[in-house]
Amino acid sequence: MLADGSVFEGELFGAIPAAGVASGEVVFNTVLSGYQEVLTDPSYAGQIVTFTYPHIGNYGACATDFESTRPYCRGVVVRDLARRHSNYRAESSLDALLIRYGIPGIAGVDTRRLTRVIRDVGALPAAFGDADESVLRAAAQAEPGTSGVDLVATVTTPSSYVVGEGPRRIVAFDFGIKHTILRHLARLGTVEVVPASTSAAEVLARRPDGVFLSNGPGDPAMVPYASRAIGDLLGQVPIFGICLGHQLLSRALGGTTFKLPFGHHGGNHPVRHQASGRIEITSQNHNFCVDPASLEGKVEVTHINLNDGTNEGIRALGAPAFSVQYHPEAGPGPHDAEYLFAEFDRLMGGSGVLRNEPYGYHPVGLPALASGGSR
């Protein structure tokens, strides 16, 4: 049940919703594969993920493909849930994974119709479960969505930890950081991941060669403490931001952000690199966007989304700092923009040559998976 009264029928799978009803802001993702990486991306905190690709769960799930310690989404909507999975890497079914971590799902839904509604009306609060329509409607209408809520506080690490080992020292703010990002950063040096509330003074005391601003969920206006810390770091150390990190860097520079109608979620979004005219096919997951007009004279716009013309990247004028709205690390998605990690290395004084990453490489220090249970 959507907050506007639209009704969709299906069959429950995964965990049993608390009190019989799951609620959140429903969005759609257009990836053809990588459903496990999507569901374990902390940027989906507070949201119900609808997959536009109809066949989901066919290759199961495995611990290696987690993008965080657990799924943080509120629920999953699919058209056709595979009855059995088949893959030599699989350790469980998607259904078993969701049960383990307390995430409810609904299958057999007309996801094409649902996607058209979201595309036309915008992202909406929604609810599903084994309950009367009146109960679901009340739950959907009571759901606050992702605007005006600090969701970063629900996903950030409670204490710092170190990943990888190398010549450069990088401090990475965890606003909801993905494991694939940490794998890429660990190719550049030793990465210390710190909580979102870490101050600029605490960061500088670590004497980093560079600071990374991670992806994360929700409304960037609700994370003012992070923007203040970033503002204090500008000009003192090289900075690279991705997704929410891009929005927070922009706000630290005096810019504003706004909510997109239904966000960008998928692995096939075309982005133009302004300086070269090259088109990159990118992985994206965000509901909010930077207003480039609010940063006029303060930044160079480096990337533009070709679907809707929105901002996809900036470079600060007068400070060694740049960021992109999309996900150059992919996980899942194409690797067209991997060069941005080499740019960060050059900004820190390196050669810009990334160390080789063998297939399946996971640096020592990634946090262990949670044991499961309800959120």
C-alpha positions in Angstrom: 0.0 0.0 0.0 1.4 3.4 -1.1 0.6 6.5 0.9 -1.5 7.7 -2.1 -3.7 4.7 -1.7 -2.3 2.5 -4.5 -2.6 -1.2 -3.7 -0.4 -4.1 -4.9 -0.9 -7.7 -4.0 1.8 -10.3 -3.5 3.2 -13.0 -1.2 5.4 -12.4 1.8 8.9 -13.9 2.1 11.9 -13.2 4.2 11.4 -12.2 7.8 8.0 -11.7 9.3 7.4 -7.9 9.7 7.3 -6.5 13.2 3.7 -6.1 14.3 2.8 -7.7 10.9 3.6 -4.5 8.9 6.8 -3.2 7.3 7.0 0.5 6.3 9.5 2.8 4.6 10.0 5.0 1.6 9.7 2.9 -1.6 12.2 3.4 -4.4 13.1 1.4 -7.5 16.5 0.1 -8.6 17.2 -0.9 -12.2 20.3 -3.2 -11.8 20.1 -6.5 -13.6 22.3 -8.3 -11.1 23.9 -7.5 -7.7 20.8 -7.6 -5.6 22.8 -8.7 -2.5 25.2 -5.7 -2.9 22.2 -3.4 -3.3 20.3 -4.7 -0.2 23.4 -4.5 2.0 24.3 -0.9 0.9 23.7 1.2 4.1 22.5 4.1 1.8 19.1 2.2 1.6 18.4 2.8 5.3 14.8 3.8 5.8 13.8 2.6 2.3 11.9 -0.3 0.7 13.8 -1.5 -2.4 11.8 -2.5 -5.5 13.8 -4.3 -8.2 12.7 -3.5 -11.8 14.5 -6.6 -13.0 11.8 -9.4 -12.7 13.9 -12.4 -11.7 15.6 -12.1 -8.3 17.4 -14.6 -6.1 18.5 -17.0 -8.8 22.2 -17.1 -7.7 21.6 -17.0 -3.9 23.8 -15.1 -1.5 27.2 -15.3 0.1 29.2 -13.4 2.7 31.8 -12.2 0.3 29.3 -10.0 -1.5 28.1 -8.0 1.5 28.6 -4.2 1.2 28.3 -3.7 5.0 27.8 -5.8 8.1 24.1 -6.4 7.4 21.2 -5.1 5.3 19.8 -1.8 6.5 16.8 -1.4 4.1 13.3 -1.7 5.5 12.0 -4.2 3.0 12.3 -5.8 -0.5 9.8 -5.9 -3.4 10.3 -8.3 -6.3 8.3 -9.7 -9.2 9.6 -13.3 -9.4 11.5 -14.7 -6.5 13.6 -17.7 -7.7 12.3 -21.0 -6.1 15.8 -22.3 -5.9 19.3 -20.8 -6.4 22.2 -22.2 -8.3 25.8 -20.8 -8.0 29.0 -22.4 -6.7 29.7 -19.4 -4.5 26.2 -19.4 -2.9 26.0 -20.0 0.9 22.3 -19.5 1.3 19.1 -18.4 -0.5 18.1 -14.7 -0.6 15.0 -15.7 1.4 17.3 -17.2 4.2 19.5 -14.1 4.2 16.5 -11.8 4.7 15.2 -14.0 7.5 18.6 -14.1 9.2 18.7 -10.3 9.3 15.1 -9.5 10.0 14.3 -8.0 6.6 10.8 -8.6 5.2 10.0 -9.0 1.5 7.0 -9.3 -0.8 7.1 -11.2 -4.1 4.7 -11.6 -7.0 4.1 -7.9 -7.2 3.5 -6.1 -10.5 6.8 -4.2 -10.2 6.4 -2.6 -13.6 3.2 -0.9 -12.5 4.7 0.0 -9.2 7.7 1.6 -10.9 5.5 3.6 -13.2 3.6 5.0 -10.2 6.9 6.0 -8.4 8.3 7.5 -11.6 5.1 9.6 -12.2 4.3 10.5 -8.6 7.7 10.4 -6.9 9.1 8.3 -4.1 6.3 7.6 -1.6 6.0 6.1 1.9 4.6 2.6 1.7 3.7 -0.3 3.9 3.2 -4.1 3.3 2.4 -7.1 5.4 -0.4 -9.5 6.3 -2.9 -6.9 7.4 -6.1 -5.2 6.4 -5.9 -2.4 3.8 -6.9 0.1 6.5 -4.0 -0.9 8.7 -1.5 -0.7 5.8 -2.9 2.6 4.6 -2.5 4.1 8.1 1.1 2.7 8.4 2.0 4.1 5.0 0.6 7.5 5.8 2.4 7.6 9.2 5.8 6.8 7.6 8.0 9.9 7.6 10.2 8.9 4.7 13.8 10.1 4.4 13.4 13.9 4.4 14.3 15.6 7.7 15.7 12.5 9.3 19.3 11.8 10.3 19.7 8.3 9.0 23.5 8.4 9.1 23.5 8.0 12.8 21.8 4.7 12.4 24.5 3.2 10.1 27.8 4.7 11.0 30.5 2.8 12.8 30.5 3.2 16.6 34.3 3.3 16.8 37.2 3.6 14.4 38.9 0.7 12.7 41.8 0.3 10.2 41.6 -1.4 6.8 44.5 -2.3 4.6 48.2 -1.4 4.7 50.1 0.9 2.5 52.3 4.0 2.1 49.5 6.6 2.4 47.3 7.3 5.4 43.7 8.0 4.6 41.0 8.9 7.1 37.5 7.8 5.8 34.3 9.2 7.3 31.8 6.5 7.6 28.4 7.9 6.7 27.4 4.4 5.5 30.5 3.3 3.7 30.5 0.3 1.4 33.0 -2.5 1.6 33.8 -2.1 -2.2 34.9 1.5 -1.5 37.2 0.3 1.3 38.7 -2.3 -1.1 39.5 0.5 -3.6 40.9 2.9 -0.9 43.0 0.1 0.6 44.8 -0.1 -2.8 46.1 3.4 -2.1 47.2 3.0 1.5 46.2 2.4 5.1 42.6 3.5 5.7 41.3 4.5 9.1 37.5 4.5 9.1 36.0 6.9 11.7 32.5 7.6 12.9 30.4 10.3 11.2 30.6 12.6 14.2 34.4 12.8 14.2 35.6 16.4 14.4 38.1 18.0 12.1 40.6 18.3 14.9 40.4 14.6 15.6 41.0 13.9 11.9 44.0 16.3 11.6 45.5 14.7 14.7 45.9 11.5 12.7 48.0 13.4 10.2 46.3 11.9 7.1 47.5 12.3 3.5 43.9 12.5 2.4 40.3 12.4 3.7 37.5 10.4 2.1 33.8 11.3 2.5 31.7 8.2 2.1 28.2 7.4 0.7 25.3 7.2 3.1 21.5 7.4 3.5 19.0 10.2 3.7 18.9 13.9 3.8 22.3 15.7 3.9 20.7 18.7 5.6 20.2 16.5 8.6 24.0 15.9 9.0 25.2 19.4 9.8 27.9 18.1 12.2 29.6 16.4 9.2 29.4 19.5 7.0 31.0 21.6 9.7 33.9 19.1 10.1 34.4 19.1 6.3 34.4 22.9 6.2 37.1 22.9 8.8 39.2 20.4 6.8 38.9 22.3 3.5 42.3 23.6 2.3 44.2 21.6 5.0 44.2 18.1 3.4 43.1 16.6 0.1 39.4 15.5 0.1 37.5 13.0 -2.1 33.7 12.5 -1.7 31.2 10.0 -3.1 27.4 10.3 -3.1 26.3 11.6 0.3 30.0 12.7 0.7 29.5 14.8 -2.4 26.4 16.4 -1.0 28.1 17.1 2.4 31.2 18.6 0.7 28.9 20.9 -1.4 27.0 22.0 1.7 30.4 22.7 3.5 31.3 24.9 0.5 28.0 26.9 1.0 25.8 25.0 -1.4 22.3 23.7 -1.0 20.7 20.3 -1.7 17.2 19.2 -2.7 15.2 16.0 -3.0 14.8 14.4 -6.4 11.3 13.2 -7.4 12.3 9.5 -7.3 16.1 9.5 -7.0 18.7 7.7 -9.0 19.1 4.0 -8.2 20.7 1.6 -10.6 23.8 0.6 -12.6 23.2 2.1 -16.0 23.1 5.9 -15.6 24.9 7.9 -18.3 27.1 10.8 -17.0 29.2 13.2 -19.1 32.7 14.2 -17.9 32.6 17.9 -18.8 36.3 18.4 -19.5 36.7 15.5 -22.0 33.1 15.0 -23.2 33.5 11.3 -22.4 30.4 9.4 -21.3 30.6 7.2 -18.3 28.0 4.5 -17.5 27.6 4.7 -13.7 26.2 3.1 -10.6 24.0 5.4 -8.6 22.0 5.4 -5.4 20.8 8.7 -4.0 17.5 10.6 -3.4 19.0 14.1 -2.9 21.0 16.3 -5.3 23.3 19.3 -5.2 22.1 22.6 -6.7 25.0 23.8 -8.8 23.7 27.4 -8.9 24.2 27.6 -5.2 27.9 26.9 -5.7 28.6 29.4 -8.5 32.1 30.8 -8.3 33.1 28.3 -5.6 33.4 25.1 -7.7 33.9 23.8 -11.2 31.2 21.4 -12.3 32.9 18.3 -13.5 30.1 15.8 -14.3 26.5 16.1 -15.5 23.8 13.4 -15.5 22.5 12.9 -19.1 19.1 11.6 -18.0 17.9 14.7 -16.2 20.8 17.2 -16.4 21.4 17.2 -12.6 24.9 17.7 -11.0 27.1 14.6 -10.8 30.5 16.1 -9.7 32.4 19.1 -8.5 35.9 20.3 -7.9 36.5 23.0 -5.3 38.2 26.2 -6.4 41.1 27.1 -4.2 41.2 23.8 -2.2 42.3 20.3 -3.1 38.8 18.7 -2.9 36.6 17.0 -5.4 33.5 14.7 -5.3 31.0 12.8 -7.5 27.4 12.0 -6.9 27.6 8.5 -8.4 29.6 5.4 -7.3 32.9 4.9 -9.1 33.6 1.8 -7.1 30.4 0.2 -8.5 29.5 -2.9 -6.5 27.4 -3.6 -8.4 27.8 -1.7 -11.7 30.3 -0.7 -14.4 33.8 0.4 -13.7 34.0 3.3 -16.1 34.8 5.8 -13.3 37.5 3.8 -11.4 40.0 6.4 -12.5 38.7 8.8 -9.8 40.6 6.7 -7.1 43.8 7.3 -9.1 42.9 11.0 -9.2 42.6 11.0 -5.4 46.0 9.3 -5.2 47.6 12.0 -7.4 45.9 14.7 -5.2 47.7 13.1 -2.2 51.0 13.3 -4.0 51.0 9.7 -5.4 51.7 8.4 -8.8 48.1 7.8 -9.6 48.8 4.1 -10.4 46.5 1.8 -8.5 47.9 -1.4 -6.9 46.6 -4.6 -8.5 43.5 -6.1 -6.8 43.2 -9.8 -7.3 39.8 -11.3 -7.9 38.0 -11.7 -4.6 40.4 -9.5 -2.7 39.2 -8.2 0.6 41.7 -6.3 2.8 42.3 -7.2 6.4 40.2 -5.1 8.7 36.8 -5.1 7.2 34.2 -5.4 10.1 32.7 -8.9 10.6 29.1 -9.6 9.6 26.5 -9.1 12.2 25.0 -12.2 13.7 21.5 -11.4 12.5 18.2 -10.7 14.3 15.8 -7.8 14.0 16.9 -4.2 13.5 
